[in-house]
Amino acid sequence: MKTVSRKILEQVIAATTEPLLVVRIDQPNWPVVMANPAFATITSDDVLKQPFADVIEVLVGRELALEVSETVRSQDETSLPIESNSREYLLALRPLQIEGENTVKFYAAFWRSGSGAGTAEGAEMHHELLKAKRRIRDLSRDDPVTGLLNGRAFGEVFAHDWAVAAREEGKLSLVTFTLDDFSSYVEVFGQHAADSCLRRVGQAIRRCLRRASDVVARPDGQRFVALSHASEEDGVREFAGNISTAVRELGLHHPRSRSSKFVTVSYSVAIADLSSEKRAASEFLDDLLSTTVD
């Protein structure tokens, strides 16, 4: 079969009645490179060249946008039940593999009408199956205490974004947050209260993420690490400072803290310049996380 020309494909996509986006994921921020006319039924905004995660966040909210970002990073194919403009859809995500190439460069996102899913009972069963699949996936990717990514899953995300940044000779920023005097907190309040504290701190950090393409994980006991796509150190330090303030403002009492009567975090910033960085992604991350913490 001969290769279909780009112009023919564009005409086919334009004639598709399902809202459709095509995203380029081998470039920073995953810009939208194509949107068919049917997408105008979802939003009137001009989404071309806009970061995909930002577009999804505006349409369906941050929580689902974070899930979409994780799916794209892992290069999975999936469907998510969503609601937009008071209508139910299945948001189908599919990697587009070009024959002869080892890496996935493009992703397609389809908004499939819930009315096309068959009977109401069939649609409900399909949604439950999708939820079950996500729960199974999350068991292997999520930290059981905080619900954030665990260290292994974060390593996979970081390796993916590192490869994208390396092709563009761009930068990635990592901020590590360590709970101050946390071993003393555990001694006073016990492990159950400590787990509750970790969850609340993790949620505070997640709320401060600037984009759905940013990620936070809990790689070990009392430490969190956030991946930001900001490249200017002053901006990253401001971002980290805002998170530090947000954690303190949780007002979690810490009677044995040496720095405050509340739970606080210390942070460090590392910016990888992929135009000159010689280490591999895993080596860079291991070096960053090898620092001994209290």
Secondary structure, 3 states (H helix, E strand, C coil): CCCCCHHHHHHHHHHCCCCEEEEECCCCCCEEEEECHHHHHCCCCCCCCCEHHHHHHHHHCHHHHHHHHHHHHCCCCEEEEEEECCEEEEEEEEEECCCCCCCCCEEEEEEEEHHHHCCHHHHHHHHHHHHHHHHHHHHHHECCCCCCEEHHHHHHHHHHHHHHHHHHCCEEEEEEEEECCHHHHHHHHCHHHHHHHHHHHHHHHHHHCCCCCCEEEEEECCEEEEEECCCCHHHHHHHHHHHHHHHHCCCCECCCCCCCCECCEEEEEEEEECCCCCCCHHHHHHHHHCCCCC
